[in-house]
Amino acid sequence: MKLFKNILTKKEQKDLLKFLKSQVKVLGDTFPGLQTESNLHFSPELNTLLKKVKKYHKNYRIIKCWALKTTGNFICWHQHDVDLSMVYYLKNKSKIGTMFQKEKTEVLITECEENSLSVFNGREIHSPPCHLPEERYVVTFDLIESNR
């Protein structure tokens, strides 16, 4: 996993959070927390974030993007059939990042502060953290190589 810091300005963060709070909703029992649909990258309100993260995925294109509000009361191990996944940590006071399952019994819990972007292989088994002391807002991206 690679981590990049200071992605947006304070005003850009505030504007994005206001927008995401109005968009997240219950999508069903199989979706953790509150989420948006996976076409968020087509929303004009995401243009600033999309421009700022472009340099971190030069040879890849976004095929899905959604926001997630979690409070850490579940584990949802999963993986994506994509080349690359990115998570932008918009609101994350605890700095607890994504959990990765390394072996059947080994779990790696990453540290990702607010306004940072983690980039990792989407096929890695991962989950939002299950032990958050407060709500967390992230924007997640699934990407594939541009030549596919």
Number of C-alpha atoms within 10 A of each C-alpha: 9 10 16 15 14 11 18 17 10 11 9 14 18 13 13 18 16 11 13 23 16 9 16 18 16 12 13 10 7 8 11 20 21 18 23 20 15 15 14 19 21 12 8 9 14 18 11 13 17 14 9 11 16 13 9 14 17 10 12 17 18 20 13 18 21 20 26 23 20 21 18 17 13 15 14 15 14 14 15 15 13 18 15 21 25 25 22 26 26 23 21 22 15 16 16 21 24 18 20 20 16 12 9 6 6 9 13 13 16 16 13 22 22 22 19 21 23 22 18 14 18 20 14 18 17 21 19 26 22 16 13 19 13 12 14 24 22 26 24 21 24 22 22 19 14 11 7 6
